[in-house]
């Protein structure tokens, strides 16, 4: 598991690669903004007065990119600052929300580590209360609790996701720690492509509209098709759990079938569509993580959009805070920027 210190260390990304990634990120976002403005002027001219708020968002996005290049040239410093901000915000929230101003029962001042541990235990306790383990026993309970602990400790972003669910409590998680399919949990289901399938075909499944997650709690090896070649990868239940929970969070926040933007928000819809397209094209020339290829196995654009955004928390849990963020910035800088700039503030609010 990633330690508490992992969340505030400078990410191990080479300066030259970082600057190059930042330049590409800025160029791509500016291109998207230009295209969106052209699209608005040509196709939505009659609605100009009604989309003033979107123009404001476009300007803010431009200003954000400008600040990114002028004030925090290395992209890794920007991401690290965001992670530090999230960690400090969580600490302040825990301190202000603790009884007696953060003092423990003996009247001694509680340390930050103690507050963090208490907040983590409280959050994990709530998630366990929302979880049903098939044919449960002590060993399985400890195993599943470890899944949530790893997700919480992986990154301030993934812990924030669990805190959101802790507050909302709108999810139900069902786990089978004995089988290598979810068939004992759900016999038939309909995936995001609209296809009816059997539970025997899945290791994990997020029923977004019912806010239910079905998960196999057994580690194993799966085959992933990467650029036309079959590659064996480890199946880690906690990674799949993080991705499934992320899809539920997107649904609860944006109320848009699991997409990471609200209905009728053309700006963020077009921006995210561009990110999905850019990632899809890049995966054919650059080897990416198996989570990415799994997301693009989906047939419909909706399914791909819903699946791809969950790759960010999935990779943070899979590799840990530092290595996970480094891989995300290298492979999918646009998606990472979108997650930090757009999704994280919605979770926090």
N, C-alpha and C positions, 0 to 999 in steps of 0.2 A: 504493500500500500504506500501511497505517497504520503510523506510526512507533512506536518504543518508548515515547515519552512519552504517546502516546494512551491507554495503558492505565491511567494514574494521574490524568488530569485530571478535574476536576469535570464531570459531564455537563451539556450545555447544555439543561436543562429549566427552564422558568419556575417560580418558587416557587409561585405560585397554582395552576398546573396540577398541580404535584407534590403539594401538600398535598391537593388534591381527589382525585388518584389514590390517595394513601395512605389517605384516609378510605374511599373505595370499596373498596379492597383489604381493609382491616380489616373493614369491614361484611360484605363478601361471604364472607370466610373464617369470620367468627363465625357467619354464617347456615349455612354448610356444616357447621361443627362442631355447631351446635345440631341440625340435621337428622340428622346422623350419630348423635348421642347418642340422639335420639328413635327412630331406626331400630333402634339396638342394644337399647334398653329394651323396644321393642314386639315385635320380630321375633327377637331373639337373647337373650331374658332367660335362657333355660336355659343359655346358654353364657357367662354373665357371668364366671365364674371363669377361663374359658379365654382371655378377651380382655383380661385386666388389662394386658398389655403395650400393647395398642392404646389403652386409656384413658390410659396414660402418654404415648403419642405425641400424643394429643389435647391433654393438658395442656401438653406441650412446645410444640405448635403455638400454643396460646393464649398461652403465656408469650412465645413468639417475637414474636407480633403486638403484645403489650403492650410489650415492650422496644422494638419498632420505633417505636411512637408516643411513648413516654416519652423514650427516649434519643437517637433519631436521627430526629426529626420529618420532615425532607425525605427522601422515598424515594430521591432521587438520591444523597444522602450514603451511605445504606445500601449501594446497589449499587456505588458507587465504592469504599467500604471493602472490600467483598467482592473487587472486582477487584484492589485493592492487596494484599490479603491473599494472593490467589492468585499475584500476581506476586512478592511477597516470599518466599512459600513455595517457588516454583520456583527463585528465586535461591539460597535456603539449600540446597535439595536439590542444585543443580548444584555449589555450593561444596563441600559435604561429600562429594559423590561424585566430585570431580575428583581426579586423581592428585597426590600430594605436597601434599595440603591446599589445592589450588587454585593452586599455583605453576606457572608455565610452565617450559619446558625451560631457560631462561636463569636461573632462580631468582628472577625478579622476580614480584611479586605480580600475579596476573591481575585485571584490572578486571571489574566487574560486566557491562559491555557485552561484553567478550571472552567471559566465561562464558556469557552469554545467546546470543551468536552461535555458540559451539561447541555448546551444547545444541541450538539450532535446526538446525544443520547435521547433527548426529548423528541427530536425529529425522527430518529430511527424507531423509537417506540411507537410513534403515531403511524409510520409506514407499516410497521409490523401489525398494528391493529387493523390496517386496511388490507392485509394479506391473508389469504387462506391457503394453507399447505396441505396437499393431499396426504392422507394417512400420516399425520404429523407425529413427531416425537422430538425429544430434546436435541438429538443430533441434527435433524433437519431444521429445527428452529434456529440453532446456532449458525448453520450453513447459510440460511436465507438472510439472517441478520447481518452476516458478513458481506452479502451482496450490497445491501444498503449502505453499510459502513464504507465499503470501497468506493461506491458512487459519491458519497458525501465527501470523502477525503481526497478524491481525485483532483478537484479543482474548485475554486470559489464559484465557478459557473454551474457546475453540477450540484454542488451543495445548495445553491440558490434554487435550482430546479426542485429539489426535494423539499426545501422550505416552502416553496409555492404550493406544493401538493399537501404539505403539512397544514397550511392555512386553509386551503380549499377543501381538502378531504373528499374530493369528488371522484376518486378512482378506486377500483377494486382490482387486486392482483391475485391471480390464482397460479400456484406453482406445483409442479409434479417433480419431485426429486428422485424418482425411481425409473422414469421412462425417457426414451429418446424421441418422443413426439408429444404433442399436447392433446392427443386423441382421448385420453382419460379425462381431460378437462372440458373439451368441446369436440363434439363429433363432426358437425358441419358448420361451415362459416362462409361468408362472402368477403373476398378481399377487395382492395381499393380499385382493382381493375374491373370489379363487378362480377367476378367469376366465383361460382360455387365450388368449394373444395372441401376435402376431408381433413380432419385434425391430424391425421397420420402424415400429412405433407409439411407440417410446420414444427419448428423448434420453439418459435415464439410468434405471437400475434397480438397486435394492438387493435381491439375493437373500439375505434375512436368514438363512434356515436353512442356506444353504451358505456364508454369510459372504463373498459375492462382490459386487463392485460393477462394473457395466458403465456406461461413460460415453462420450458424444460429446465430443471435445476441441475442437470448433469453436464459436466464438461465433456468434450469429445472433439473429433476431427470432422470437418466438413469439406466438401469440394466447392471451390469458387472458380468460375470462368473468368480469367483475367487476360484480356486482349487475345482471345481465341485459344488460350491454353488453360487446361484444368490444373489448378493448384490447390493443394491441401492446406487448410488453415484451421487453427484451433477455434472451437466454439466456446466462448466464455459467457456463461449465463448473465453475469453482472453487466457485461457490455450490451447484450441484447436487451436486458431489462432497462438500462439507461436510455437506449434508443426508443423503446416502446413507451416509456414514461414521457420522453420528450415529445412524442407524437400526441399523447394525451394533453400535455401542457399547451402545445400549439393550439389544439382544438378549444381548450378552456379559455385561452387568452383571446384568440382572434375570432372564434366562432365562425370559421370559414372552412369546414370540412377537413381541418388539419393543416391547411396552408398557413405559412408564417406571415400573413398580412390580412387585414380586415377586408370584407366585401366592399366592392366599389372604390377601392383605393388603387386607381390606375397606376400611380407613380410606383408604389412599392410592388405592385403586381408585375409591371413591366421590368422593373429592376431585378426582381427575383427570377423571372423567366429568362432574362439575359444571363444571370448567374448559372442557372441550370444548364442553359445551352453552352455556355463557355466551359463548364465543368465536363459536360458530355463530350465535347470536341477534344478537350485536353486529355481525357482518359484514354483516347485511342492512340495517342502519341507518347504519353508519359505514364509510367506505371504508378498507380495509386493504391490506396489501401483497399482491402477486400470489401469493406463496408460500402465504399463508393460503387463498386461494381454490382454489389447486391442491390443497391438502391436503383440502379439503372436496368436491372432485370425486369422491373415493372413495365407494363405495356402502355398505360395511360399517362398523360402528362400530370394529372392529379396525383396519381400514385408515386410518380418520380419526385414531384415537388414535396410531398409529405415525407417521403423516405429520406430525401437528401438532407434536409435540415437537421434530421436526427443524427446524422453522421458526426456532427461537431461534438456533442456530449459523448457519443459512443467512442470516438477516438481519444478523447481526454481520459475516459475511464480505462480504455484499452492500454494506453501507453503511459499514463500519468500526466501531470500538469505540464511539465517542461517539454518532454519529448512529444507529447500529444500536440501541444500548441505549435511546436516547431514543424511537425509534419503537416499540420493543417495550413500553416502559413506558406509552406513550400508547395503543397499540392493544390490547395483551394483558398487562395488569399481573399478572393471576392466573397465566397461563402462565409469565411471566418469574419470578415469585416461586417457583413450583413448581420450575422448572429450577435456580434458584440454591440454594434451600433443601433440595431433595431429590436432584436428579440430580448436581449438582457434588460434594457430599460423597461420593457413591458412587464417582464417578470417581477422586477423590483417595485413597480408601481401598482 
